[in-house]
Amino acid sequence: MEQYGTIKIKLDRLIKDRGMSKNKLSHRAEMQRSQINRYCSNTVTRLDVDVLARLCTALNCGIGELLEYVPPCQDEKAAEAGPGEKGC
């Protein structure tokens, strides 16, 4: 676990909540589908502010709906507690 916590990208959930397909999002945000897949699976290692702005515009959301900061103690407690239980 990271000592500073992690940033969780909630794109997959936002897409589902909006009832939008990844293909439609890729057209609206002018992004490749493979890049959207990386954001959905949280495998992006460096966030691009231009990409984040495109996603927020295409999904009509704020940055707080797209990104979530998870403190380090929650990372560790969540791993120890298992699914459905909160840490700290």
Backbone atoms as SQL, in Angstrom:
CREATE TABLE atoms (id INTEGER PRIMARY KEY, chain TEXT, resi INTEGER, resn TEXT, atom TEXT, x REAL, y REAL, z REAL);
INSERT INTO atoms VALUES
  (1, 'A', 1, 'MET', 'N', 0.827, -1.183, 0.000),
  (2, 'A', 1, 'MET', 'CA', 0.000, 0.000, 0.000),
  (3, 'A', 1, 'MET', 'C', 0.877, 1.255, 0.000),
  (4, 'A', 2, 'GLU', 'N', 0.374, 2.278, -0.640),
  (5, 'A', 2, 'GLU', 'CA', 1.109, 3.532, -0.705),
  (6, 'A', 2, 'GLU', 'C', 1.022, 4.267, 0.632),
  (7, 'A', 3, 'GLN', 'N', 2.125, 4.863, 1.049),
  (8, 'A', 3, 'GLN', 'CA', 2.115, 5.578, 2.315),
  (9, 'A', 3, 'GLN', 'C', 1.335, 6.884, 2.243),
  (10, 'A', 4, 'TYR', 'N', 1.073, 7.373, 1.032),
  (11, 'A', 4, 'TYR', 'CA', 0.341, 8.627, 0.863),
  (12, 'A', 4, 'TYR', 'C', -1.099, 8.410, 0.423),
  (13, 'A', 5, 'GLY', 'N', -1.519, 7.196, 0.271),
  (14, 'A', 5, 'GLY', 'CA', -2.861, 6.910, -0.213),
  (15, 'A', 5, 'GLY', 'C', -2.859, 6.761, -1.724),
  (16, 'A', 6, 'THR', 'N', -4.024, 6.655, -2.297),
  (17, 'A', 6, 'THR', 'CA', -4.135, 6.481, -3.742),
  (18, 'A', 6, 'THR', 'C', -5.288, 7.326, -4.279),
  (19, 'A', 7, 'ILE', 'N', -5.289, 7.507, -5.579),
  (20, 'A', 7, 'ILE', 'CA', -6.379, 8.168, -6.278),
  (21, 'A', 7, 'ILE', 'C', -7.142, 7.093, -7.037),
  (22, 'A', 8, 'LYS', 'N', -8.424, 7.007, -6.803),
  (23, 'A', 8, 'LYS', 'CA', -9.270, 6.038, -7.480),
  (24, 'A', 8, 'LYS', 'C', -10.046, 6.764, -8.579),
  (25, 'A', 9, 'ILE', 'N', -10.013, 6.215, -9.773),
  (26, 'A', 9, 'ILE', 'CA', -10.754, 6.777, -10.902),
  (27, 'A', 9, 'ILE', 'C', -12.089, 6.047, -10.987),
  (28, 'A', 10, 'LYS', 'N', -13.174, 6.797, -10.925),
  (29, 'A', 10, 'LYS', 'CA', -14.509, 6.202, -10.883),
  (30, 'A', 10, 'LYS', 'C', -15.218, 6.299, -12.235),
  (31, 'A', 11, 'LEU', 'N', -14.459, 6.251, -13.324),
  (32, 'A', 11, 'LEU', 'CA', -15.033, 6.413, -14.654),
  (33, 'A', 11, 'LEU', 'C', -16.014, 5.306, -15.003),
  (34, 'A', 12, 'ASP', 'N', -15.677, 4.084, -14.677),
  (35, 'A', 12, 'ASP', 'CA', -16.547, 2.955, -15.016),
  (36, 'A', 12, 'ASP', 'C', -17.936, 3.141, -14.414),
  (37, 'A', 13, 'ARG', 'N', -17.990, 3.540, -13.158),
  (38, 'A', 13, 'ARG', 'CA', -19.272, 3.752, -12.489),
  (39, 'A', 13, 'ARG', 'C', -20.029, 4.938, -13.092),
  (40, 'A', 14, 'LEU', 'N', -19.312, 6.011, -13.425),
  (41, 'A', 14, 'LEU', 'CA', -19.964, 7.174, -14.027),
  (42, 'A', 14, 'LEU', 'C', -20.595, 6.832, -15.373),
  (43, 'A', 15, 'ILE', 'N', -19.881, 6.056, -16.168),
  (44, 'A', 15, 'ILE', 'CA', -20.406, 5.645, -17.471),
  (45, 'A', 15, 'ILE', 'C', -21.702, 4.857, -17.284),
  (46, 'A', 16, 'LYS', 'N', -21.682, 3.927, -16.345),
  (47, 'A', 16, 'LYS', 'CA', -22.881, 3.120, -16.086),
  (48, 'A', 16, 'LYS', 'C', -24.020, 3.983, -15.556),
  (49, 'A', 17, 'ASP', 'N', -23.714, 4.887, -14.631),
  (50, 'A', 17, 'ASP', 'CA', -24.742, 5.768, -14.066),
  (51, 'A', 17, 'ASP', 'C', -25.377, 6.658, -15.131),
  (52, 'A', 18, 'ARG', 'N', -24.586, 7.049, -16.119),
  (53, 'A', 18, 'ARG', 'CA', -25.094, 7.924, -17.188),
  (54, 'A', 18, 'ARG', 'C', -25.767, 7.133, -18.308),
  (55, 'A', 19, 'GLY', 'N', -25.660, 5.812, -18.253),
  (56, 'A', 19, 'GLY', 'CA', -26.244, 4.980, -19.301),
  (57, 'A', 19, 'GLY', 'C', -25.568, 5.182, -20.641),
  (58, 'A', 20, 'MET', 'N', -24.279, 5.448, -20.598),
  (59, 'A', 20, 'MET', 'CA', -23.513, 5.740, -21.802),
  (60, 'A', 20, 'MET', 'C', -22.571, 4.585, -22.120),
  (61, 'A', 21, 'SER', 'N', -22.366, 4.318, -23.376),
  (62, 'A', 21, 'SER', 'CA', -21.410, 3.282, -23.769),
  (63, 'A', 21, 'SER', 'C', -20.008, 3.894, -23.839),
  (64, 'A', 22, 'LYS', 'N', -19.021, 3.039, -23.762),
  (65, 'A', 22, 'LYS', 'CA', -17.635, 3.500, -23.894),
  (66, 'A', 22, 'LYS', 'C', -17.393, 4.060, -25.295),
  (67, 'A', 23, 'ASN', 'N', -18.051, 3.490, -26.287),
  (68, 'A', 23, 'ASN', 'CA', -17.905, 4.003, -27.652),
  (69, 'A', 23, 'ASN', 'C', -18.430, 5.425, -27.770),
  (70, 'A', 24, 'LYS', 'N', -19.594, 5.666, -27.179),
  (71, 'A', 24, 'LYS', 'CA', -20.172, 7.009, -27.235),
  (72, 'A', 24, 'LYS', 'C', -19.281, 7.998, -26.491),
  (73, 'A', 25, 'LEU', 'N', -18.766, 7.579, -25.337),
  (74, 'A', 25, 'LEU', 'CA', -17.859, 8.444, -24.575),
  (75, 'A', 25, 'LEU', 'C', -16.594, 8.735, -25.370),
  (76, 'A', 26, 'SER', 'N', -16.069, 7.725, -26.048),
  (77, 'A', 26, 'SER', 'CA', -14.840, 7.943, -26.825),
  (78, 'A', 26, 'SER', 'C', -15.068, 8.975, -27.924),
  (79, 'A', 27, 'HIS', 'N', -16.252, 8.989, -28.517),
  (80, 'A', 27, 'HIS', 'CA', -16.567, 9.991, -29.542),
  (81, 'A', 27, 'HIS', 'C', -16.751, 11.371, -28.929),
  (82, 'A', 28, 'ARG', 'N', -17.506, 11.444, -27.842),
  (83, 'A', 28, 'ARG', 'CA', -17.763, 12.741, -27.196),
  (84, 'A', 28, 'ARG', 'C', -16.487, 13.374, -26.644),
  (85, 'A', 29, 'ALA', 'N', -15.628, 12.550, -26.042),
  (86, 'A', 29, 'ALA', 'CA', -14.404, 13.062, -25.416),
  (87, 'A', 29, 'ALA', 'C', -13.225, 13.094, -26.383),
  (88, 'A', 30, 'GLU', 'N', -13.451, 12.605, -27.604),
  (89, 'A', 30, 'GLU', 'CA', -12.387, 12.545, -28.623),
  (90, 'A', 30, 'GLU', 'C', -11.157, 11.827, -28.086),
  (91, 'A', 31, 'MET', 'N', -11.420, 10.621, -27.573),
  (92, 'A', 31, 'MET', 'CA', -10.371, 9.769, -27.001),
  (93, 'A', 31, 'MET', 'C', -10.470, 8.386, -27.617),
  (94, 'A', 32, 'GLN', 'N', -9.353, 7.670, -27.573),
  (95, 'A', 32, 'GLN', 'CA', -9.375, 6.292, -28.037),
  (96, 'A', 32, 'GLN', 'C', -10.036, 5.409, -26.980),
  (97, 'A', 33, 'ARG', 'N', -10.718, 4.395, -27.465),
  (98, 'A', 33, 'ARG', 'CA', -11.411, 3.477, -26.547),
  (99, 'A', 33, 'ARG', 'C', -10.403, 2.796, -25.607),
  (100, 'A', 34, 'SER', 'N', -9.219, 2.480, -26.090),
  (101, 'A', 34, 'SER', 'CA', -8.212, 1.827, -25.240),
  (102, 'A', 34, 'SER', 'C', -7.813, 2.726, -24.071),
  (103, 'A', 35, 'GLN', 'N', -7.773, 4.032, -24.302),
  (104, 'A', 35, 'GLN', 'CA', -7.441, 4.963, -23.227),
  (105, 'A', 35, 'GLN', 'C', -8.580, 5.008, -22.200),
  (106, 'A', 36, 'ILE', 'N', -9.801, 4.986, -22.673),
  (107, 'A', 36, 'ILE', 'CA', -10.949, 4.957, -21.767),
  (108, 'A', 36, 'ILE', 'C', -10.928, 3.673, -20.942),
  (109, 'A', 37, 'ASN', 'N', -10.593, 2.558, -21.572),
  (110, 'A', 37, 'ASN', 'CA', -10.503, 1.287, -20.842),
  (111, 'A', 37, 'ASN', 'C', -9.467, 1.353, -19.730),
  (112, 'A', 38, 'ARG', 'N', -8.330, 2.010, -19.974),
  (113, 'A', 38, 'ARG', 'CA', -7.301, 2.138, -18.932),
  (114, 'A', 38, 'ARG', 'C', -7.805, 2.990, -17.764),
  (115, 'A', 39, 'TYR', 'N', -8.544, 4.040, -18.069),
  (116, 'A', 39, 'TYR', 'CA', -9.106, 4.870, -17.004),
  (117, 'A', 39, 'TYR', 'C', -10.185, 4.093, -16.238),
  (118, 'A', 40, 'CYS', 'N', -10.983, 3.310, -16.944),
  (119, 'A', 40, 'CYS', 'CA', -12.033, 2.516, -16.286),
  (120, 'A', 40, 'CYS', 'C', -11.462, 1.452, -15.358),
  (121, 'A', 41, 'SER', 'N', -10.346, 0.875, -15.743),
  (122, 'A', 41, 'SER', 'CA', -9.748, -0.201, -14.942),
  (123, 'A', 41, 'SER', 'C', -8.717, 0.304, -13.934),
  (124, 'A', 42, 'ASN', 'N', -8.585, 1.628, -13.823),
  (125, 'A', 42, 'ASN', 'CA', -7.633, 2.238, -12.887),
  (126, 'A', 42, 'ASN', 'C', -6.201, 1.788, -13.132),
  (127, 'A', 43, 'THR', 'N', -5.822, 1.598, -14.392),
  (128, 'A', 43, 'THR', 'CA', -4.449, 1.204, -14.698),
  (129, 'A', 43, 'THR', 'C', -3.628, 2.359, -15.258),
  (130, 'A', 44, 'VAL', 'N', -4.161, 3.567, -15.188),
  (131, 'A', 44, 'VAL', 'CA', -3.436, 4.759, -15.629),
  (132, 'A', 44, 'VAL', 'C', -2.415, 5.103, -14.553),
  (133, 'A', 45, 'THR', 'N', -1.177, 5.353, -14.947),
  (134, 'A', 45, 'THR', 'CA', -0.156, 5.689, -13.947),
  (135, 'A', 45, 'THR', 'C', 0.060, 7.193, -13.823),
  (136, 'A', 46, 'ARG', 'N', -0.250, 7.933, -14.868),
  (137, 'A', 46, 'ARG', 'CA', -0.126, 9.397, -14.825),
  (138, 'A', 46, 'ARG', 'C', -1.408, 10.016, -15.369),
  (139, 'A', 47, 'LEU', 'N', -2.034, 10.834, -14.539),
  (140, 'A', 47, 'LEU', 'CA', -3.267, 11.481, -14.957),
  (141, 'A', 47, 'LEU', 'C', -2.943, 12.690, -15.828),
  (142, 'A', 48, 'ASP', 'N', -3.687, 12.836, -16.895),
  (143, 'A', 48, 'ASP', 'CA', -3.528, 13.939, -17.828),
  (144, 'A', 48, 'ASP', 'C', -4.688, 14.905, -17.595),
  (145, 'A', 49, 'VAL', 'N', -4.384, 16.163, -17.245),
  (146, 'A', 49, 'VAL', 'CA', -5.447, 17.112, -16.920),
  (147, 'A', 49, 'VAL', 'C', -6.338, 17.400, -18.125),
  (148, 'A', 50, 'ASP', 'N', -5.800, 17.360, -19.325),
  (149, 'A', 50, 'ASP', 'CA', -6.608, 17.553, -20.520),
  (150, 'A', 50, 'ASP', 'C', -7.616, 16.416, -20.675),
  (151, 'A', 51, 'VAL', 'N', -7.176, 15.204, -20.439),
  (152, 'A', 51, 'VAL', 'CA', -8.064, 14.038, -20.519),
  (153, 'A', 51, 'VAL', 'C', -9.145, 14.136, -19.444),
  (154, 'A', 52, 'LEU', 'N', -8.773, 14.516, -18.241),
  (155, 'A', 52, 'LEU', 'CA', -9.758, 14.658, -17.170),
  (156, 'A', 52, 'LEU', 'C', -10.799, 15.715, -17.529),
  (157, 'A', 53, 'ALA', 'N', -10.371, 16.826, -18.117),
  (158, 'A', 53, 'ALA', 'CA', -11.305, 17.876, -18.540),
  (159, 'A', 53, 'ALA', 'C', -12.239, 17.363, -19.631),
  (160, 'A', 54, 'ARG', 'N', -11.699, 16.590, -20.571),
  (161, 'A', 54, 'ARG', 'CA', -12.536, 16.018, -21.632),
  (162, 'A', 54, 'ARG', 'C', -13.595, 15.085, -21.055),
  (163, 'A', 55, 'LEU', 'N', -13.168, 14.237, -20.109),
  (164, 'A', 55, 'LEU', 'CA', -14.100, 13.288, -19.494),
  (165, 'A', 55, 'LEU', 'C', -15.187, 14.023, -18.709),
  (166, 'A', 56, 'CYS', 'N', -14.805, 15.038, -17.942),
  (167, 'A', 56, 'CYS', 'CA', -15.789, 15.794, -17.161),
  (168, 'A', 56, 'CYS', 'C', -16.781, 16.501, -18.085),
  (169, 'A', 57, 'THR', 'N', -16.289, 17.038, -19.191),
  (170, 'A', 57, 'THR', 'CA', -17.167, 17.718, -20.141),
  (171, 'A', 57, 'THR', 'C', -18.121, 16.720, -20.792),
  (172, 'A', 58, 'ALA', 'N', -17.586, 15.608, -21.257),
  (173, 'A', 58, 'ALA', 'CA', -18.403, 14.605, -21.952),
  (174, 'A', 58, 'ALA', 'C', -19.434, 13.970, -21.033),
  (175, 'A', 59, 'LEU', 'N', -19.103, 13.836, -19.754),
  (176, 'A', 59, 'LEU', 'CA', -20.010, 13.202, -18.792),
  (177, 'A', 59, 'LEU', 'C', -20.827, 14.212, -17.983),
  (178, 'A', 60, 'ASN', 'N', -20.543, 15.501, -18.220),
  (179, 'A', 60, 'ASN', 'CA', -21.231, 16.568, -17.492),
  (180, 'A', 60, 'ASN', 'C', -21.134, 16.339, -15.980),
  (181, 'A', 61, 'CYS', 'N', -19.887, 16.213, -15.515),
  (182, 'A', 61, 'CYS', 'CA', -19.660, 15.958, -14.094),
  (183, 'A', 61, 'CYS', 'C', -18.510, 16.819, -13.594),
  (184, 'A', 62, 'GLY', 'N', -18.350, 16.861, -12.304),
  (185, 'A', 62, 'GLY', 'CA', -17.232, 17.552, -11.683),
  (186, 'A', 62, 'GLY', 'C', -16.087, 16.583, -11.437),
  (187, 'A', 63, 'ILE', 'N', -14.919, 17.127, -11.185),
  (188, 'A', 63, 'ILE', 'CA', -13.730, 16.293, -10.978),
  (189, 'A', 63, 'ILE', 'C', -13.896, 15.406, -9.737),
  (190, 'A', 64, 'GLY', 'N', -14.634, 15.866, -8.751),
  (191, 'A', 64, 'GLY', 'CA', -14.870, 15.075, -7.539),
  (192, 'A', 64, 'GLY', 'C', -15.731, 13.848, -7.780),
  (193, 'A', 65, 'GLU', 'N', -16.517, 13.883, -8.838),
  (194, 'A', 65, 'GLU', 'CA', -17.311, 12.703, -9.187),
  (195, 'A', 65, 'GLU', 'C', -16.471, 11.683, -9.931),
  (196, 'A', 66, 'LEU', 'N', -15.411, 12.148, -10.568),
  (197, 'A', 66, 'LEU', 'CA', -14.553, 11.290, -11.380),
  (198, 'A', 66, 'LEU', 'C', -13.394, 10.687, -10.580),
  (199, 'A', 67, 'LEU', 'N', -12.860, 11.456, -9.638),
  (200, 'A', 67, 'LEU', 'CA', -11.699, 11.012, -8.860),
  (201, 'A', 67, 'LEU', 'C', -12.036, 10.960, -7.374),
  (202, 'A', 68, 'GLU', 'N', -11.420, 10.024, -6.688),
  (203, 'A', 68, 'GLU', 'CA', -11.598, 9.896, -5.239),
  (204, 'A', 68, 'GLU', 'C', -10.238, 9.644, -4.602),
  (205, 'A', 69, 'TYR', 'N', -9.940, 10.390, -3.545),
  (206, 'A', 69, 'TYR', 'CA', -8.713, 10.165, -2.786),
  (207, 'A', 69, 'TYR', 'C', -9.005, 9.146, -1.691),
  (208, 'A', 70, 'VAL', 'N', -8.201, 8.092, -1.655),
  (209, 'A', 70, 'VAL', 'CA', -8.331, 7.059, -0.629),
  (210, 'A', 70, 'VAL', 'C', -7.093, 7.142, 0.266),
  (211, 'A', 71, 'PRO', 'N', -7.265, 7.601, 1.522),
  (212, 'A', 71, 'PRO', 'CA', -6.117, 7.725, 2.433),
  (213, 'A', 71, 'PRO', 'C', -5.434, 6.382, 2.665),
  (214, 'A', 72, 'PRO', 'N', -4.149, 6.408, 3.049),
  (215, 'A', 72, 'PRO', 'CA', -3.406, 5.151, 3.229),
  (216, 'A', 72, 'PRO', 'C', -4.001, 4.246, 4.294),
  (217, 'A', 73, 'CYS', 'N', -4.530, 4.800, 5.365),
  (218, 'A', 73, 'CYS', 'CA', -5.079, 3.931, 6.408),
  (219, 'A', 73, 'CYS', 'C', -6.304, 3.190, 5.887),
  (220, 'A', 74, 'GLN', 'N', -7.069, 3.778, 4.983),
  (221, 'A', 74, 'GLN', 'CA', -8.219, 3.093, 4.407),
  (222, 'A', 74, 'GLN', 'C', -7.766, 1.989, 3.472),
  (223, 'A', 75, 'ASP', 'N', -6.676, 2.226, 2.723),
  (224, 'A', 75, 'ASP', 'CA', -6.125, 1.185, 1.852),
  (225, 'A', 75, 'ASP', 'C', -5.752, -0.044, 2.672),
  (226, 'A', 76, 'GLU', 'N', -5.010, 0.180, 3.760),
  (227, 'A', 76, 'GLU', 'CA', -4.531, -0.923, 4.588),
  (228, 'A', 76, 'GLU', 'C', -5.689, -1.626, 5.304),
  (229, 'A', 77, 'LYS', 'N', -6.608, -0.847, 5.885),
  (230, 'A', 77, 'LYS', 'CA', -7.734, -1.425, 6.618),
  (231, 'A', 77, 'LYS', 'C', -8.656, -2.192, 5.674),
  (232, 'A', 78, 'ALA', 'N', -8.863, -1.651, 4.476),
  (233, 'A', 78, 'ALA', 'CA', -9.738, -2.319, 3.509),
  (234, 'A', 78, 'ALA', 'C', -9.148, -3.670, 3.118),
  (235, 'A', 79, 'ALA', 'N', -7.829, -3.729, 2.962),
  (236, 'A', 79, 'ALA', 'CA', -7.169, -4.977, 2.605),
  (237, 'A', 79, 'ALA', 'C', -7.289, -5.992, 3.742),
  (238, 'A', 80, 'GLU', 'N', -7.186, -5.496, 4.981),
  (239, 'A', 80, 'GLU', 'CA', -7.281, -6.380, 6.135),
  (240, 'A', 80, 'GLU', 'C', -8.733, -6.785, 6.410),
  (241, 'A', 81, 'ALA', 'N', -9.657, -5.818, 6.268),
  (242, 'A', 81, 'ALA', 'CA', -11.049, -6.056, 6.639),
  (243, 'A', 81, 'ALA', 'C', -11.792, -6.897, 5.614),
  (244, 'A', 82, 'GLY', 'N', -11.430, -6.770, 4.373),
  (245, 'A', 82, 'GLY', 'CA', -12.144, -7.503, 3.334),
  (246, 'A', 82, 'GLY', 'C', -13.234, -6.661, 2.720),
  (247, 'A', 83, 'PRO', 'N', -13.957, -7.216, 1.756),
  (248, 'A', 83, 'PRO', 'CA', -14.985, -6.460, 1.056),
  (249, 'A', 83, 'PRO', 'C', -16.148, -6.068, 1.964),
  (250, 'A', 84, 'GLY', 'N', -16.681, -4.865, 1.721),
  (251, 'A', 84, 'GLY', 'CA', -17.857, -4.427, 2.453),
  (252, 'A', 84, 'GLY', 'C', -17.574, -3.784, 3.791),
  (253, 'A', 85, 'GLU', 'N', -16.327, -3.815, 4.260),
  (254, 'A', 85, 'GLU', 'CA', -15.991, -3.196, 5.546),
  (255, 'A', 85, 'GLU', 'C', -15.090, -2.000, 5.296),
  (256, 'A', 86, 'LYS', 'N', -15.291, -0.943, 6.093),
  (257, 'A', 86, 'LYS', 'CA', -14.504, 0.265, 5.929),
  (258, 'A', 86, 'LYS', 'C', -13.367, 0.303, 6.931),
  (259, 'A', 87, 'GLY', 'N', -12.281, 0.952, 6.507),
  (260, 'A', 87, 'GLY', 'CA', -11.133, 1.106, 7.379),
  (261, 'A', 87, 'GLY', 'C', -11.201, 2.394, 8.179),
  (262, 'A', 88, 'CYS', 'N', -10.130, 2.696, 8.955),
  (263, 'A', 88, 'CYS', 'CA', -9.980, 3.887, 9.800),
  (264, 'A', 88, 'CYS', 'C', -11.144, 3.988, 10.739);
